[in-house]
């Protein structure tokens, strides 16, 4: 099942495609370890909505309320290599190799909800960065109790020139207005995520594809539950949180985003997240 945040309220879409209205506020509704069963009960007892435009462009909002967005880094081998390449001149390249092999993962704060955007909204690239890329990431939706209750798509916009200058500049490279996009929905399931789940990205410029790539989540080095465990060490999330799980798709070093580029990220079972660069 899928859960959407719309201008009209919370909407559930069951596996048959029917839409149902969900009660309460977003924060109260999703922060529930039994979210799947709650949604199942609603779809089995409520009357479907007779509206076709609830999930259209202009109606969908980012599926987030008071949740913080965090991110894990260097979880794919390709990400390790990419980070080493961008930081080699600053002497920081070895840091990423160590993190890839270490027991403790790299986990960092990405954005608060007010800096995030949703489907069809515009993302930004920093004016003080000359090398900017999107990072397509499977994103976990986690309750305040540390339970993964769903999955969404995340775009971790990154200023590689800033991070490459010095790894200590990571917060500036990652956390700024409109530097995170999530959506279009939360896929809520009672089954483990299929390891063959594929993440895909395509970037179009003036209608032409300038970069595309794909990878399976089976290539993530760490278990998803392990990342959650480390995130929740000594840190509480009263409304739950979201965790981007890293990227294994890294554009070539001569590629950088430009204003007007359209970024399309899809994940099997979840859908497609589309954004344009401001």
C-alpha positions as CSV (number, residue, x, y, z in Angstrom):
1,X,0.0,0.0,0.0
2,X,1.0,3.6,-0.5
3,X,0.5,6.6,1.7
4,X,0.3,10.1,0.2
5,X,0.3,13.6,1.7
6,X,-1.9,15.8,-0.4
7,X,-3.4,19.3,-0.2
8,X,-6.7,17.6,0.7
9,X,-5.3,15.5,3.5
10,X,-3.8,12.0,3.9
11,X,-4.6,9.5,1.2
12,X,-4.1,5.7,1.2
13,X,-3.9,3.8,-2.1
14,X,-4.4,0.1,-1.8
15,X,-2.9,-2.5,-4.0
16,X,-5.9,-2.4,-6.2
17,X,-5.5,1.3,-6.9
18,X,-8.5,2.5,-4.9
19,X,-8.1,5.7,-2.8
20,X,-9.1,6.2,0.8
21,X,-9.0,9.1,3.2
22,X,-7.0,8.6,6.4
23,X,-7.9,10.4,9.7
24,X,-5.8,12.6,11.9
25,X,-2.7,14.6,11.4
26,X,0.3,13.4,9.4
27,X,2.6,13.2,12.4
28,X,0.1,11.2,14.4
29,X,-0.8,8.9,11.6
30,X,2.6,7.7,10.4
31,X,4.3,7.4,13.8
32,X,2.8,4.0,14.4
33,X,4.7,0.7,14.6
34,X,1.5,-0.9,13.3
35,X,1.0,1.4,10.4
36,X,0.5,-1.3,7.8
37,X,-2.3,-3.0,9.8
38,X,-3.9,0.4,10.5
39,X,-4.0,1.2,6.8
40,X,-5.2,-2.3,5.9
41,X,-8.2,-1.9,8.3
42,X,-9.1,1.5,6.8
43,X,-9.0,0.1,3.2
44,X,-11.1,-2.9,4.2
45,X,-13.9,-0.9,6.0
46,X,-14.0,2.6,4.5
47,X,-15.7,3.7,1.3
48,X,-13.2,4.6,-1.5
49,X,-12.9,8.2,-2.5
50,X,-14.5,9.1,-5.8
51,X,-11.8,11.5,-6.9
52,X,-9.3,11.0,-9.7
53,X,-7.1,14.1,-9.3
54,X,-6.0,13.7,-5.7
55,X,-2.6,12.4,-6.7
56,X,-2.0,14.7,-9.7
57,X,0.8,17.3,-10.2
58,X,0.0,20.2,-7.9
59,X,-1.9,18.1,-5.3
60,X,1.0,16.1,-3.9
61,X,3.1,17.4,-1.0
62,X,6.4,16.1,0.3
63,X,5.4,13.1,2.6
64,X,6.9,14.7,5.7
65,X,5.6,16.6,8.8
66,X,7.8,17.2,11.8
67,X,10.2,14.4,10.9
68,X,13.9,15.2,10.5
69,X,15.8,13.9,7.4
70,X,19.1,12.2,8.1
71,X,21.4,10.5,5.7
72,X,24.0,7.7,5.6
73,X,27.1,8.0,3.4
74,X,29.6,5.7,1.8
75,X,27.2,2.7,1.9
76,X,27.9,1.7,-1.7
77,X,31.4,0.8,-3.1
78,X,30.9,3.3,-5.9
79,X,30.2,6.1,-3.4
80,X,33.4,5.3,-1.6
81,X,35.3,5.6,-4.8
82,X,33.6,8.8,-5.8
83,X,34.2,10.5,-2.4
84,X,37.9,9.4,-2.6
85,X,38.2,11.0,-6.0
86,X,36.6,14.3,-5.0
87,X,38.7,14.6,-1.8
88,X,42.1,13.4,-3.0
89,X,43.6,16.9,-3.5
90,X,42.6,17.9,0.1
91,X,44.1,14.8,1.6
92,X,40.8,13.5,2.7
93,X,40.4,10.6,0.3
94,X,41.5,8.0,2.9
95,X,38.8,9.0,5.3
96,X,36.1,7.5,3.0
97,X,37.9,4.2,2.6
98,X,38.1,3.9,6.4
99,X,34.4,4.7,6.8
100,X,33.4,2.1,4.2
101,X,35.2,-0.6,6.2
102,X,34.5,0.7,9.8
103,X,32.0,-0.7,12.2
104,X,30.4,2.8,12.7
105,X,28.8,4.2,9.5
106,X,28.8,7.8,8.4
107,X,25.4,9.3,9.4
108,X,24.7,13.0,9.2
109,X,21.8,15.4,9.5
110,X,20.5,16.3,6.1
111,X,17.5,18.6,6.5
112,X,14.5,19.7,8.5
113,X,11.2,19.5,6.8
114,X,11.0,23.2,5.9
115,X,14.1,22.9,3.7
116,X,12.8,19.8,1.9
117,X,10.6,19.8,-1.3
118,X,8.3,17.3,-2.8
119,X,7.2,15.9,-6.2
120,X,7.5,18.3,-9.1
121,X,9.0,21.0,-6.8
122,X,12.2,22.7,-7.6
123,X,15.5,21.7,-6.0
124,X,18.5,24.1,-5.7
125,X,22.2,24.1,-6.4
126,X,24.4,26.4,-4.3
127,X,25.7,29.6,-5.9
128,X,29.0,29.1,-4.2
129,X,29.6,25.6,-5.6
130,X,30.8,24.7,-9.1
131,X,30.2,21.0,-9.0
132,X,26.7,19.8,-8.1
133,X,25.0,16.4,-8.4
134,X,21.8,14.7,-7.3
135,X,22.1,11.5,-5.3
136,X,19.2,9.1,-5.7
137,X,18.6,7.2,-2.5
138,X,16.2,4.7,-1.0
139,X,14.9,6.5,2.1
140,X,13.6,4.7,5.2
141,X,10.6,6.0,7.1
142,X,11.1,5.2,10.8
143,X,8.9,5.6,13.9
144,X,9.9,7.2,17.2
145,X,10.5,3.6,18.4
146,X,13.1,2.9,15.7
147,X,10.9,0.6,13.5
148,X,11.1,0.9,9.7
149,X,7.5,1.2,8.7
150,X,7.9,2.3,5.1
151,X,10.1,3.5,2.2
152,X,10.2,6.6,0.0
153,X,12.5,8.1,-2.6
154,X,15.1,10.7,-1.7
155,X,17.2,13.1,-3.7
156,X,20.2,14.1,-1.6
157,X,21.4,17.2,-3.5
158,X,25.2,17.5,-3.0
159,X,27.8,20.2,-3.6
160,X,30.8,18.0,-4.5
161,X,33.2,20.9,-5.0
162,X,32.6,22.1,-1.4
163,X,32.8,18.7,0.2
164,X,35.9,17.8,-1.9
165,X,37.7,21.0,-0.8
166,X,37.6,19.7,2.8
167,X,35.5,16.8,4.3
168,X,34.8,19.1,7.3
169,X,32.6,21.2,4.9
170,X,30.1,18.4,4.6
171,X,27.2,20.2,6.3
172,X,27.6,23.1,3.9
173,X,27.7,20.7,1.0
174,X,24.6,18.9,2.1
175,X,22.3,21.1,4.2
176,X,20.8,24.2,2.6
177,X,17.4,25.3,1.3
178,X,15.8,22.9,-1.1
179,X,18.7,20.5,-1.0
180,X,16.5,17.5,-0.3
181,X,13.5,16.1,-2.2
182,X,11.4,13.2,-1.0
183,X,8.3,11.5,-2.4
184,X,6.0,10.9,-4.2
185,X,4.6,8.6,-1.4
186,X,5.5,6.2,1.3
187,X,5.3,2.6,0.4
188,X,4.1,0.7,3.5
189,X,4.5,-3.0,3.6
190,X,4.6,-5.9,6.0
191,X,7.3,-7.7,4.0
192,X,11.1,-7.2,3.9
193,X,12.3,-5.1,1.0
194,X,13.3,-7.2,-2.0
195,X,17.1,-7.1,-2.4
196,X,16.5,-6.9,-6.2
197,X,14.8,-3.5,-5.7
198,X,16.3,-1.2,-8.3
199,X,17.0,2.5,-8.0
200,X,17.1,4.5,-11.3
201,X,17.9,8.0,-12.2
202,X,17.7,10.0,-15.4
203,X,18.7,13.7,-15.9
204,X,17.3,15.6,-18.9
205,X,18.6,18.9,-20.2
206,X,16.6,20.7,-22.9
207,X,14.8,17.4,-23.5
208,X,17.9,15.2,-24.0
209,X,19.2,12.7,-21.5
210,X,22.6,13.8,-20.2
211,X,23.0,11.1,-17.5
212,X,21.3,8.0,-16.4
213,X,22.1,5.0,-14.2
214,X,20.7,2.3,-12.0
215,X,21.7,0.1,-9.1
216,X,20.1,-2.5,-6.9
217,X,19.7,-2.0,-3.1
218,X,21.4,-5.3,-2.6
219,X,24.7,-3.4,-3.3
220,X,24.3,-1.5,0.0
221,X,27.1,-2.7,2.2
222,X,25.2,-2.5,5.5
223,X,21.9,-3.8,6.6
224,X,19.1,-1.2,6.8
225,X,18.4,-2.1,10.4
226,X,22.0,-1.6,11.3
227,X,21.9,2.0,9.9
228,X,18.8,2.7,12.0
229,X,20.4,1.3,15.1
230,X,23.3,3.6,14.8
231,X,21.1,6.6,14.0
232,X,19.0,6.0,17.2
233,X,22.1,5.7,19.5
234,X,21.8,8.6,22.0
235,X,19.3,10.4,19.7
236,X,15.5,10.6,20.0
237,X,12.9,11.4,17.3
238,X,9.5,12.3,18.9
239,X,7.7,12.2,15.6
240,X,9.9,9.6,13.9
241,X,12.4,10.4,11.2
242,X,13.6,9.6,7.7
243,X,17.0,8.2,6.7
244,X,18.5,8.4,3.2
245,X,20.6,5.2,2.8
246,X,23.3,6.5,0.5
247,X,23.9,6.4,-3.3
248,X,25.6,4.0,-5.6
249,X,25.0,6.0,-8.7
250,X,27.7,8.7,-9.2
251,X,27.9,10.9,-12.3
252,X,31.3,11.3,-14.0
253,X,33.6,13.9,-12.6
254,X,33.0,16.2,-15.6
255,X,29.2,16.4,-15.0
256,X,27.5,19.1,-13.0
257,X,23.8,20.1,-12.8
258,X,22.5,23.2,-14.5
259,X,19.4,25.3,-13.9
260,X,16.5,23.8,-15.7
261,X,17.7,20.2,-15.6
262,X,14.9,17.7,-14.9
263,X,15.8,14.9,-12.4
264,X,13.7,11.8,-12.4
265,X,14.4,9.1,-9.8
266,X,12.4,5.9,-9.6
267,X,12.5,3.0,-7.1
268,X,10.7,-0.3,-7.8
269,X,7.4,-0.5,-5.9
270,X,7.5,3.1,-4.8
271,X,7.1,5.2,-7.9
272,X,8.9,8.1,-9.5
273,X,10.1,11.4,-8.0
274,X,10.5,14.3,-10.4
275,X,12.1,17.6,-9.7
276,X,13.6,20.5,-11.7
277,X,16.7,22.4,-10.8
278,X,15.9,26.0,-9.9
